Amino acid sequence: MALVAEYLGQLSLSFGASDPKYPSVVPALDFDPHRDAARIETAIKTKGVDEQTIIDVLTKRTYNQRREIAFAYEQRAKKDLISALKAALSGSLETVILGLMKSPTQYDATAIRESIKGLGTDEESLIEILCSRSNDELVEIKKVYKELFKKELEKDVAGDTSGNFAKLLLALVQTKRDDPSSIVDYDKIDTDARALYDAGVKIKGTDVPTWISIMTERSVPHLQKVFQRYKSYSPYDMQESIKKEVKGDLQASFLVLVQCFENKQLFFANRLNEAMKSKGAKEKVVTRIIVSRCEVDLKKVCSEYKAHFGQSLQKTISEHTKGDYQKVLLGLCGPED
């Protein structure tokens, strides 16, 4: 029961109202949680475990439907589904399936926690999540992080990072970003574009606080126009300027922000392509993106992937993964368009 409460607690889901959603996993029609629970119970009890049935059911149900299945399973089997899945599965398949038993917000909060607890910091994961989530998503992540771990996200981020990198992440976590407005303020667009130029390319060194302030407090539609206007002041576009002005984790963070402002789904498509360039795949990255985006925008990530890399994400996954891990990823991506 405790595990069900931990993973499947009644935690609200919140996505930015301004962010259209392109999920690859949508609510199953003719949904019957008791029938699904019975199928999973039989699959777990089968000698050798029927992984395919578990994949077929759980990749074609939304988080809210999986939660209903979990409660139906518990009534039926007198044990919680999370524990049963942990005992029945292993390896990469187990990682993906247990990830699916969290809400997208719980999944993000847990991934952030794992990236900063213990010795060392997984900066790559931390940057990807904090710099790619909408303001509304970050508000929800902070709330869920505290509920799950009894800690403040801001304190944990501050305790595990330093310098301007820490200041940028903390500014994001403080969720001060303006909401999009129907009124386009051309004077403010010009002022911000000029301020970004004056704080970076125009001077020796970089006025990082000004960059942080603009990029963490302005709305995304406003910033998209700022970056267009920026080109009239600077000989470099915003991404080129970032590469020239700052280094390391700070550079990586600013680049993720700008790429997500310009085209978030293309950013994730690029990340997936990088993770599957060499033989095999960087499973941690692939798993995190596929699981965290399948109910958000994975369908559009797939279309951006095909448009930019000339073949489908599904085909790339088939080439670089194998076995049940491949099957569960393909299940979450859905059929090729």
C-alpha positions, -999 to 999 in steps of 0.1 A, spaced: 0 0 0 28 24 8 43 20 -26 10 26 -43 6 58 -22 42 69 -31 39 63 -68 2 67 -74 -9 93 -49 -36 117 -59 -12 143 -72 -26 168 -97 -11 170 -131 -5 205 -145 8 215 -179 11 251 -192 -22 261 -206 -3 279 -233 16 247 -243 -3 226 -268 0 189 -262 9 162 -287 9 130 -267 17 96 -283 0 79 -254 -37 89 -252 -66 75 -231 -76 40 -242 -112 37 -254 -134 10 -239 -111 11 -209 -118 -15 -181 -92 -14 -153 -104 -47 -139 -99 -65 -172 -65 -49 -175 -56 -59 -140 -66 -95 -147 -44 -96 -178 -14 -82 -159 -19 -106 -130 -20 -136 -155 11 -122 -173 30 -119 -140 20 -154 -129 29 -170 -162 61 -191 -160 89 -169 -173 66 -138 -172 46 -126 -202 64 -93 -207 46 -86 -240 12 -84 -224 25 -61 -197 40 -39 -224 9 -40 -245 -14 -29 -216 7 -3 -199 21 15 -229 -14 20 -243 -29 35 -211 -24 70 -197 -10 75 -162 -45 81 -148 -57 48 -164 -26 30 -151 -34 43 -116 -69 28 -119 -54 -5 -130 -31 -5 -100 -60 -1 -76 -80 -28 -94 -50 -51 -92 -46 -45 -55 -82 -53 -49 -78 -85 -69 -44 -98 -60 -42 -84 -24 -7 -70 -32 4 -37 -48 11 -36 -85 44 -17 -82 59 -45 -60 46 -72 -83 61 -55 -114 94 -50 -95 95 -87 -87 85 -98 -122 107 -75 -144 143 -66 -146 168 -44 -164 158 -17 -188 122 -29 -192 117 -27 -154 131 9 -154 106 20 -182 76 3 -167 82 16 -132 87 51 -147 53 48 -164 37 41 -130 46 77 -120 28 108 -133 49 129 -156 54 154 -128 64 126 -103 88 112 -129 105 146 -134 107 152 -96 122 118 -91 147 122 -119 158 156 -105 163 140 -70 184 112 -85 206 136 -104 215 156 -72 215 131 -43 247 113 -33 282 120 -44 285 141 -76 258 156 -97 243 145 -130 244 180 -145 232 168 -179 199 154 -165 194 184 -142 199 208 -171 177 189 -195 147 188 -171 149 223 -154 156 241 -187 130 224 -208 100 224 -186 74 251 -188 68 275 -159 36 257 -149 53 223 -150 81 237 -128 55 250 -103 40 215 -101 74 198 -100 84 219 -69 52 209 -51 55 172 -59 92 172 -51 84 184 -16 56 159 -12 78 130 -23 111 139 -6 101 163 22 127 187 8 126 221 -10 138 218 -46 154 252 -44 175 243 -14 186 210 -30 196 227 -62 214 255 -44 233 229 -23 244 209 -52 255 236 -78 275 267 -76 283 300 -93 263 314 -122 251 279 -131 234 277 -97 220 312 -101 204 303 -135 189 271 -122 176 288 -91 161 316 -112 142 289 -132 130 271 -101 117 304 -87 92 304 -116 90 341 -122 84 337 -159 57 360 -174 26 345 -188 22 349 -225 3 380 -235 -19 387 -265 -3 422 -267 31 423 -285 53 449 -268 77 458 -296 96 484 -274 103 458 -247 113 432 -274 139 457 -288 150 467 -253 156 431 -243 174 422 -275 197 452 -271 203 444 -234 213 408 -243 237 422 -269 251 449 -246 256 423 -218 275 399 -240 290 402 -275 294 440 -272 315 440 -241 346 422 -229 333 395 -205 297 388 -200 270 404 -178 255 370 -169 229 383 -144 213 403 -172 211 372 -194 197 352 -166 171 378 -157 158 381 -193 158 344 -201 141 333 -169 115 360 -165 101 368 -200 74 347 -216 84 322 -243 66 340 -272 83 373 -262 117 356 -261 112 341 -296 107 376 -309 136 389 -288 160 364 -304 148 374 -339 154 411 -331 188 402 -315 201 394 -349 198 430 -360 222 440 -332 246 411 -331 267 395 -359 259 361 -342 225 346 -334 217 339 -297 230 303 -297 263 313 -313 266 342 -289 262 318 -259 289 295 -273 313 325 -275 305 341 -242 301 313 -216 314 278 -210 306 245 -193 273 238 -175 263 275 -178 267 273 -216 248 240 -218 219 254 -197 216 286 -218 217 266 -250 189 242 -238 168 272 -228 172 289 -262 167 256 -282 135 249 -262 122 285 -266 127 281 -304 114 246 -309 111 223 -278 102 192 -298 132 196 -321 154 199 -290 142 165 -278 145 150 -312 182 162 -313 188 148 -278 174 114 -289 195 114 -321 227 122 -301 219 94 -276 215 69 -304 244 79 -327 269 53 -317 264 16 -315 237 9 -289 220 37 -271 225 59 -241 196 43 -224 193 67 -195 187 96 -219 164 77 -243 143 63 -214 140 97 -197 128 115 -228 104 88 -241 88 82 -207 86 119 -197 72 132 -230 49 103 -241 19 121 -225 31 156 -234 45 160 -269 62 128 -280 40 126 -312 54 159 -323 90 149 -313 86 120 -336 75 142 -365 104 166 -359 128 137 -358 117 124 -391 117 158 -407 153 166 -396 170 132 -397 153 116 -427 141 85 -409 116 78 -382 124 78 -345 108 43 -344 133 30 -370 163 45 -352 151 29 -319 148 -4 -338 184 -1 -350 199 8 -316 179 -11 -290 168 -47 -287 145 -71 -269 118 -60 -245 134 -25 -241 129 -19 -278 93 -32 -276 84 -9 -247 99 22 -263 82 15 -297 49 9 -277 52 44 -262 61 61 -295 32 46 -313 30 37 -350 48 58 -376 27 85 -392 
